[in-house]
Every structure is written in C-alpha cells, then in structure tokens.
Amino acid sequence: MNIPILGSLEAEPDIPEWLTSDPRGIPFFDGIKLPIVLDSLDEADEKEVESAIVAFLLLGPIDRLEASQHVFENYKRMAAMTTEEDLDCQIESPEAVWQHVRPAQVFVARRNRRDCAIYVTIAAECDWEREHGLQIVYRRGQYLTRVSDQDGHLTHADAYDLPEDQDRIVS
C-alpha cells in the first residue's frame, strides 16, 4: 500500500494485516509523535485512506477542546460505576480531562457495515480506565463519532447492534 503522507509502512510481525508508519506529529495532541496503523486495508482503499488521514491531521488543539466534553462524559460514566478508592483520578472539568489521557497510536480502518467509510481512531491510555483505555473515533478523519473504552467498534450503533438513528458519540 502506498500512502505518501505516511511514508514507508511496515507490516506488524504479530498482526500481518496491520501496516504501521513511523511515528509522526499529531496536531490534535500538539505534535506528539504517534505511529499510524492501517488495519486490514488494501490498495483499493488508498485514496479514501489518504483523504481521511489528511483530514485527521488538520484537526488541532481547538478540535481537541471541542471533544473535551465527550471525553469528560466518558470519565464521569466510569466514575459513576466505581468507588472513589478504585478510581485513580478526580477530574473537575472537561478541559482538565486531557491531563489524564496518554495517546498511544492512531488506527485507520474501514467500517465493515452500513456506511463502510474510513474511520480514524485515537487509542489512548487514561487514568480512569486503566484496563480498557480510551478511544476517540473520527469518521473520515474529521467528524467525531465515538468516545468510549477501547473495544474496537467504530460507532456506538455497531458496538450494541443498534439502528443508525440510535447512534451517539459517548458510550
């Protein structure tokens, strides 16, 4: 696969259907360098993949700020399900949530049903959900579609086999 914006891609030794780029600056996180992983994509996907990656790389700190409330809601959902002793942090505002998020990788995949679009997922560790982490998903690299633990689903509707009209961002 040839995605010029990513440079050379290497197959993951343990997961051959993944192609990984060298770490590159992610403007959404003020230039933090993360690898971008193409998940089970092929040459026929190249144009859509490149378009989604270009759109994603245009997202910056303002877009992160716009996602803050959704990430904070994810934190509050977890906080409501656990005791204070088990929760490893106390977050008082949506803006403060990012102090507890550590991005690890960016994944690019095609949704295998319904719109079959390319989605870009930020996979991160977070202090309030150490076991399952956090994922922030953008449809076509530009439209926030989901904030959840890392379950691999690109939409809430897919995760719970719901109709599209019941989809929502935070799950």
C-alpha positions in Angstrom: 0.0 0.0 0.0 1.3 3.5 -0.9 0.1 6.4 1.3 2.6 9.1 0.5 1.7 11.3 3.6 2.7 8.3 5.9 6.0 7.4 4.2 7.1 3.8 4.4 4.8 1.3 6.1 5.9 -1.8 7.9 3.8 -4.9 8.5 3.3 -5.8 12.1 5.1 -9.1 12.9 2.3 -10.4 15.0 -0.6 -8.9 13.1 0.2 -9.1 9.3 -3.0 -7.3 8.3 -1.7 -4.1 10.1 0.7 -1.7 8.4 2.4 0.8 10.6 4.0 4.1 9.9 6.9 5.7 11.7 5.7 8.0 14.5 4.6 11.3 13.1 3.5 14.5 14.8 -0.3 14.6 15.5 -1.5 18.2 15.6 -4.6 17.1 17.7 -2.1 16.5 20.5 0.2 19.5 19.9 2.5 17.5 17.8 3.0 14.4 19.9 4.5 11.7 17.7 2.4 8.6 17.3 2.5 5.7 14.8 -0.4 5.4 12.4 -1.7 1.9 11.9 -3.6 0.8 8.8 -5.9 -2.0 9.9 -6.9 -4.6 7.2 -6.8 -2.1 4.3 -5.6 -2.7 0.7 -4.7 -0.8 -2.4 -8.3 -0.2 -3.4 -8.7 1.9 -0.2 -5.6 4.1 -0.8 -7.5 7.3 -1.9 -10.1 7.2 0.9 -7.4 6.3 3.5 -5.2 9.2 2.4 -8.1 11.6 2.4 -9.1 10.6 5.9 -5.6 10.9 7.2 -5.2 14.3 5.7 -8.5 15.4 7.3 -7.4 14.0 10.6 -4.0 15.7 10.5 -5.9 19.0 10.1 -7.5 18.5 13.5 -5.7 20.5 16.1 -6.0 21.7 19.7 -9.3 23.5 19.0 -10.8 20.2 17.9 -9.4 18.5 21.0 -11.0 21.2 23.1 -14.3 20.6 21.3 -14.0 16.8 22.1 -13.3 17.6 25.8 -16.9 17.4 27.0 -17.4 14.0 25.4 -14.2 12.6 26.9 -15.2 14.1 30.3 -18.6 12.4 30.0 -16.7 9.1 29.4 -14.8 9.8 32.6 -18.0 10.7 34.6 -19.7 7.5 33.3 -16.8 5.4 34.7 -16.6 7.4 37.9 -20.3 6.7 38.5 -19.7 2.9 38.2 -16.8 2.7 40.6 -15.8 3.8 44.1 -13.5 6.7 44.8 -10.9 4.3 46.0 -10.9 2.4 42.8 -10.9 5.5 40.6 -7.3 6.6 40.0 -8.1 10.3 39.5 -10.5 13.1 40.2 -11.3 15.4 37.2 -13.2 18.6 37.9 -13.7 19.9 34.4 -13.8 18.9 30.7 -10.6 20.9 30.0 -8.7 19.1 32.8 -9.5 15.7 31.3 -6.6 15.8 28.9 -4.1 15.8 31.8 -5.2 12.2 32.4 -5.0 11.0 28.7 -1.9 9.5 27.1 -2.3 8.8 23.4 -0.6 5.7 22.1 -1.5 5.0 18.5 -3.7 6.1 15.7 -5.7 3.4 13.8 -7.3 3.7 10.4 -9.9 1.2 9.4 -12.9 0.7 7.2 -16.2 0.2 8.9 -17.4 -3.2 7.7 -21.1 -2.3 7.6 -23.6 0.4 6.9 -21.7 3.4 5.6 -18.5 1.4 5.0 -16.5 4.6 5.4 -12.9 5.0 6.6 -12.6 5.9 10.3 -9.6 7.2 12.3 -9.3 6.1 15.9 -7.0 7.6 18.5 -6.2 4.8 21.0 -5.0 6.1 24.4 -4.4 5.1 27.9 -6.3 7.1 30.6 -6.2 7.3 34.4 -9.9 6.5 34.9 -10.0 3.3 32.8 -6.6 1.6 33.1 -7.8 -1.8 31.8 -9.6 -0.7 28.6 -8.2 2.7 27.9 -9.9 5.3 25.7 -10.7 5.6 22.0 -11.7 8.7 20.2 -13.1 8.0 16.7 -13.4 10.3 13.7 -15.5 9.3 10.6 -13.5 10.1 7.5 -10.9 11.6 9.8 -13.0 14.7 10.5 -16.3 14.0 12.2 -16.3 12.9 15.9 -18.4 9.8 16.0 -17.5 8.0 19.2 -15.7 8.3 22.6 -15.5 5.1 24.6 -13.2 2.5 26.1 -11.1 0.6 23.5 -13.5 -2.0 22.3 -12.6 -1.8 18.6 -16.1 -0.7 17.5 -16.1 2.4 15.3 -19.6 3.6 16.3 -21.9 3.1 19.3 -24.5 1.6 16.9 -22.0 -1.1 15.9 -21.0 -1.8 19.4 -24.5 -2.5 20.5 -26.0 -3.6 17.1 -28.4 -0.6 17.1 -30.0 1.2 14.2 -28.1 4.1 12.9 -30.7 6.6 14.3 -29.8 5.4 17.8 -26.1 6.2 17.4 -24.4 8.6 19.8 -20.9 9.8 20.5 -20.3 8.8 24.1 -20.7 5.1 25.1 
